[in-house]
Amino acid sequence: MFKRWLRHTTMATMVALAPFTAKAQETPKQGGDIVVTYKDDITTLDPAIGYDWVNWSMIKSLYSRLMDYEPGTPHLIPSLAESFTVSPDGLTYTFKLRKGVKFSNGREVVASDVKYSIERAVNPKTQGPGAGFFGAIQGFDEETGGKTETLSGIETPDDGTVVFRLSRPDATFLHVLAINFASVVPKEAVEAAGGDFGKKPVGSGTFILKDWTIGQQLVFERNKDYFVKDMPHLDSFKVEVGQEPLVALLRLQKGEVDIAGDGIPPAKFLEIKNSADGAQMIVDGEQLHTGYITLNTKVKPFDNVKVRQAVNMAINKDRIVRILNGRATPANQPLPPLMPGYDKSFTGYAYDVAKAKALLAEAGFADGFETVLYSTNTDPQPRIAQAIQQDLAAIGVKAEVRALAQANVISAGGTEGEAPMIWSGGMAWIADFPDPSNFYGPILGCAGAVQGGWNWSWYCNADLDKRAVAADSMSDPAKSTERTAAWGKVFTDIMADAPWVPVINERRVVAKSLRMGGADNIYIDPTRVINYDAIFVKQ
């Protein structure tokens, strides 16, 4: 009954992801310890700051939020909230909290914790990338402008009630309350950590961090006090870092590793796929993903739109798909094909070396120029960066490739003027929630073009920002088609300015050991990447 009511009172966009390979449903088993590997270390587990595809899943499991999703689906359900109501005008949301939910420090979660946590995420002093998500809450401009450190639009009439008052309707607001930036944290633990809360997390989620040896491993143990019965299924999971993907895969085949977090290196994909156990080891599915090259509009010569358009025409996307063994399709716009608003008729910039050279000449760069292309250093990303480098050389652009650890690339992207170009592979955009607005605000909107943000093109178009706000203000379900069309036009119009080169929409491929159970869509969860809460060990 609740789901039916929710879908009639919000504009939450539900996405029909492509079906996974059909398997008989297994009954989840309780217990078991698993090993997960990644090449790069985790930078932070602070929900107000962490924003990459590796720590996203871990943060999801350490903390709770008012709303969450059914495992493996984009369907919203209450979490910390026991119930909620929405006013007819869509401007007031009232949540009643579950009673007895405790943080891992033993204290009960109360309404003031929700208010504090969201205000902390919005506060510029936090230097987190998620503030813009909460832009509809009254008082947002005052807090982000440094006039206050609270949001007037969040009220806590008692310990069990949180009221949000919005300055405008927001069709995505329930999704916003389910993302990591809305995770609830205790103020006393944040202050006691003295700026190091990301290494000393305290939450009310399914797992508790028991050990973190920097550069080696993180150990997460089941939260026995978690408020949902029989969740999670695992007793613990250990994340080993510094593991080369090829070595991790070999260890997985030997039974020493349960999930190779960085996936299967393209050079080994066909071998594993065609092996006797390949069908049981590989999880391969669609995701709401776009991989792209950012062009820093604050750095010469990328402040020239003709240069950016020329680079769009210079990239041979089919070759990049081949590097990935066909596990992707060429992209021509920011939205992935599965997302509402994707324009099937839009063709974008065709691969055309001659036209690219002509545009560069028109822009005053007939002899090309020199630049720097950043990439992560996990295979196959350096090889893709080299392919891009060769494509650029064909139009006279000499690009130095800097293949670095993911944290270093993220830092370079979020520092104005540091990274002229970034190949986003390995950290490319996967939707936080299944709505087209999520492909705009953090990565193409003005709110994301800030220090520590993820708009690495530093692109800000005030007119498009206004249109984006107008689209999200269409909270009436009767306007869903109009809203989707409005968003689609925003993304195709962006391509005239060419702040990105959309390159691929990649399928996600995960390698798991034979003892791992559960449906494929909890290993490629549309809102979590890997759903540590729902995976389990066969016994």
N, C-alpha and C positions, 0 to 999 in steps of 0.2 A: 504493500500500500504506500509505503514511504516513497519508493522510487517513482511511482506514478505521480504522486503529488509534487515531487521535486521537479520533474520534467515539465510540469504544467505551470510552475511558478518561477522558473528561471530561464535564462537564455543559454544555459550550459550546453555547449556543443558536444554531442556525443559522436565519436568517430568510429566507423565500422572498419577496423583494421582487417587486412587480408587474413584469411583463416590459416592457422598453422596445420601441420600434418596431423591428421586425426589419430588419436591414441586412446586406448581405454583409460578411463579415469582411475587413478590409483587413490587409495585411501591414505592420507598423510600419516606418517609414523612419527611418534614423539621420541626425541633423543638423537644422539649422534653429534660428532664433531667433524668439521670439514676444513680443508685448506684451499684458499683462494690466492692467486698470484697476480701481481702487477709489476711492470717494469719500474715505474716511477713511484716515489714515496707520496704519501698523502700530505697535503699542505696544511689543512685545517679541518676540524670537525665542528666548527662554529657555524650554526645554521644561518646566521645573519651575514656570513662572509663566504662560506664555501659554495662554489658554483661550477664544478666541473663534473664530467660524467662518472668519474671514479668515486669521488667522495659523496656525490648526491645520494647514492643508494645507502651508504653507511649512515649519513645524517638522517635519512628517512627513518631508519630503524632505531636510532638513538633517542629520538624525540617524538612527541605527539603534537597534533594540531587539531583545531576545531573540526575540520573536515578531512576526509581521506578518500581512498578509492577501493573498490572491490579488487582484490588481487588479480593482476593480469588484465585489468579492464580500465576504460576511462570513465567508469560509472561512479559518481560521487555518493558517499555515505557519511553520516555523522561519525565522529571519532571521540575526541574529548567532549564534544557537544553531545548531549543526550537527545536534544531536540532543538528546533529553531523555527522562528516565524519570520516572514518578510511582509512589510507593509505593502498595501496595494500600489503605492506610488514607487515602490522599489528603492526607497531611500533609507529605510530603517530595517536593520537585521537584529533580531534578539535571540541570543543563544543561552540555553540552560545547560550548565556543565554536569557531567557525571560526578557523582559523589564518591569519595574515597580513593580517587586516583592520586598516586604519590610519585614524586620525583625520586631518583635513585639515592638522594641524600635523606630520604625518609619523610620529607615534608609533603603535606597535601597540596595539590594544585588548586589554586583559587583564581577567581576572575581577574584580580589585579596582576597576576602573572601573565595573562594573555595580553592585557593592555601594555604592560612594561615591555614584553617581548617584541610586539609590533612597533612600538615607539622606538625601541632600540634599533630595529632593522631600518627604520626610516631616518634616524638621526645621522646627519652627515659625519659626525665624529666617529661613527662605527666604520665608515669607509667600506660599506658593503654594497654589492651591485644590485640589490633587490628593492631599493626604496620605491622606485617608480611603480611597482605593482600596486602599491597602496594609495595611489594618487587620487582616488575617488573619496577617500575618507576626509571628513571635515577637519580642517586644521593642518592638512598636508603641506600646503605652501608655507605656512608660518613655521613649521618645524624644519622643513628643508631649507628655508631661508635663514635659519639660525635665530629666529625670534623667540623660540620656545623649544623645549625638549619633550613636549607632550603633544598628543593629538586630541583636540577638543571633541572630535567625533567618536571617541571611544569612552563609554561610560560603564561603570561597574556598580550598580545600585546595591548589590550584595555579593557575597563570596561565590555564589553559584550562578550569577547572571552577567553576561556581557552584551552591551548594546552598541551597535555600530550605526552612526548617522553619516550618510554620504552626501556629498555636495552635488552629486549627479548620479543617475542610475548607472550601474556597471554590470553588464551582462556576464562578466567573468568573475564576479566577486566571490562566489562560493569556491571556484577553482583557486583563486588567490589565497583563500584561507586553508587550502590543502597543500600549498607548496612549502618547501623547506623554510623560506624566509618567514613564514607564519608559525614556525615551531615555537613551542612554549618553553621558556627557560626560567630558572629561579634567579632573581636579582642578586641575592646574597652570594651565590656561587660564581656569578659573572664577576662581581666586585672582588671576591676573595682570590680569583685567579689572576687579577692584576694585569689584564691584557693578554693572558694566555689561556683563555677559556677554550679556544680551539684545540688545545692539547689536554684539557681537563674538563671534558664535557659532563654536564649533569642534565638529564632529561627524564622523560616518563615513557620512553618508547619500549620496543620489544627486547632490545639488547642494551647492555651496559659495557662500556669500555673498561677492561680489566688491566690491560697492559699495552704500552706503546713504546717500543724500542726504536727510536728514530733510525731510519735507513735499513731496518731489518723486518719488523713485524708489528702488527696490531692484533690484539686478541679481544674478541667480543663474546660476552657470556649472556645467556638467557636471563632476562629480567623476570624473576619468579613472581614479582608483584604486578606484572602487566595486567591491565584491566580487561583484556579479552581472553576468554577461556581457551586453553590449548594453543595459544599463540605466544611466541613462535614455535616452530616444530624442532628446530635444532637446539642442542645444549650450548653449542658455541661454534663460532667460525673464526679461523685465524687467517689474516691477510699477510702474506709474505711479499715484501717489496724488494726491488732490485733484481727481479727475475726476468731474464731475457725471454721473449715470447716463445722462441724455439725450444729453449731449455725447459720452460714450463710445460710445453706440449709433450715433450719426451717424458717428463716426470708424471704427467697425467696418464700417459699410456702405461706407465709402470705401476699406477695406482697410488702414487705419492701425493698427487694434487687432485682436487675434485672439480675446480672451475679455473680455467685459464682465462683470467679477466681481460687480457688484451686480445683475446680471440686467436684465430688460427692464421699464422703467416701465410700470405698468398702462395708462397713456394711449396707449402705443405698441404694446401687445401685439398687438392685432388687426391693425393695419396691417402689422406685421412678419410675423405668422403668415400673412396672406393675400397677401403679396408673392411674386414669382416665385421667389425664393430662400429663402423662409421655412422650408420643410421642411428644408433643409440647414443653416440658421442656428440653428434653435431646438432645444434639448435640453430635453425636458419629462418629468419622471419623479417617481414617488413617493419619499418619503424618510421616515426615522424621525424625525418632527418634530412638536412641539407648540408653538404660540404661545400665550402666556398673559399675564395681568396678575397681578403679584405684589402682595399686600396685606401690608404690614409689620406683623406681629403684635406688634411692640415699640412701635408708635406708636399713640396714641389717634387716632381711635376704633376703629382696626382691631384693637385688642386684644380687642374685643367680637365674638364669633363671629356674633351676629345681624347685625351690620353687614356682616361679610364675606359672609354668606349673601345679604343683601339686594343687595349689589353683584353677586354672581353672577347674580341674577335680573334685574338691570337692563340687562344687555348684549345688544344685538341682534346676534347673531353672523352672521345671514344677511346683514345690511347690510355687514359687514366682508368677507364672501365676495364680495359684489358689487363692492366696491372693488377686489378682486383679480381681477376678470374671471372669477370662478368657479374660480380655480386653488387652491382649498382646500375643505375641508368643515368644518362646525361641530364643535367638540370639546366633550366633556362630562366628561372625566377626563384625568389627566396622561398616561397611555400613549397613543401613536398606534395606529390600528387595525391596522397591520402587525406590531406587537410582540406576542410571546407574552405572555399574561396580560391582554390587552385584553378587557374585559367588554362584549360586544355587547348584553347585556340591561340594562345600567346606563343610566339616563336622566339622571342629574345634576339640575341646576337648570334648570327651564324658564324661558324669557323671560316674565316676568310683572311688569309695572310696579306693578300694584295690590298684589300680595303683597310686593314689595320695599319699597314705602312702609310697609306695615303692619309689616314686620319692623323697619324703622328706628324707627318709633314705639315698638314694644315695647322697643327698645334705648335709648330716651330721646332719639332724634334726629328727632322728628316734623317739625322745621323744617329738617332736613338739617344739613350742616356744610361747611366748606371744607377742601380738601386740595390736594395737588400730584401731578400725573401726569407722570412722566418718559417720554421717548421718544427714539429716535435721530432724526437730522434728515435722513435719506435717504428720498426718496419711495419708497413711499407711506406710510411710517410716521407722519409728522406728520398726514396725512389720516385715518389709522385712529385716531390718538390724539384727533383732534377729534371723530370719530364716537363714541368712548367718552365723551368730555367731554359731548357732547349727551345721550347715554343717562343719564349720571349726573345731569345737570341735570334730567331728567324726574322723578327721585325726590328732588329738592331738594339734591343734592350739587353744590357748586360746585368744580370741579377746574381749577386752573391747569395748563396744558400747558407743560412745559419740554422743547423739542426740542433736543437737544445732540449733539455728536459721540459716537460709540459709546464711546470710551474714558472720557468723562466720565460717561456713564450707568452703565457698568460700575463705575466708582469710587463713584458714589452708591449703587448697589445693595449693594456690598460694605462699606459703612460703616454700622454699626448706627445706626438712627434717622434717617438722612439722607433716604432716598427713601420716602415713604409708599406710593406706587404706581408701578409700572413696567410699561409696555407693552413686552413683550419682542421685538416684531417687529424683524427685521433681525439679531437675535442670539439668537433663540428656540432652544429646546433641540433639537439634532440629536444622535442617539445617538453616543457615543464608540465603543461597541461594541454589537452586536445582542443585548442582554439586558435584561430589564425592570429589573434592579437599577440600571442606569445612569441611569434616570429618578428614582431615589430619593436615593441618598447625596449627590451633589454639589448637588442643587437643592431637596431636601425633607427630607433627613436632618439630624440634629444636627451631623454632621461638617462639613456645608457652611455652617452658621450661624456663621461665624467671619469676622473681618476679612479682606477680600480674597477671601472665598468667593463662591459663586454661589447660595446659598440666600437670595435677596433678600426672602423673606417672613420670614426669621429665625425660622422655624417649627421647633420641636424637640419631638417626641413620643417620650418614652422607651420607651413600650410598643411603638409602631410600629418603633422602632429595633431592639428585641429581636426582633420578628417578622421584620424584614428580615435580621438576622444568621442567624436560624434557617432562613430560606428559602435563603440562600446557602450554608449548611452542608450542604444536601442535595446532595452531590456525586456520589451514586450515580446513574448513568444510569437505573436502574430507577425512581427517584423523580422523573423529569423532569416528569411530569404533575402530581404533587402539588406540586412546587416552583412550577411555572407558576401553578397555582391559588392558592397561598399569596401569591405576588407580586400577582396580580390583586386579591385581597381587600385587600391593603395599600393599593393605590391608590384603590379605591372607598371604603374607610373614611376615607382622608385627606379626601375631599370633604365629610364631615360637619363637619370643622373649617374647611373652605373657606379655606386659606391662599392659594389661587390662584383666578383665574377662567380655566379652560381655554377658549380662544377658538377656535382653528382648528388643523387639521392641513393644512399647506400643501404643495403640490407645489413642487419646485424647478425653476425655468426658467432656463437658461443660454443666452446668445447667443454664438455662436462664428463666426469667419470661415469662408469657404468653403474655405480652404486647410488647415483643421484636420482631422486624421484620427482614427480610433479609434472604438470603440463608445461609445454614449451613457452607459453606466454607469461610464465613467472620468471623465466630466465631472460626474456626480452620484454619486460614489463613496460607498457607505454608511458607510465608515470614514474617509474623507479629505476629503469635499466635492468638491474637484477633485484628481485624481490626477496631479500634475505628473510623476511618474515614468513614467507609461504613455501620456500624450498624445503626439501627434507631428504633424509637418507633412507633408502630402502633397507628393511631388516628382515 
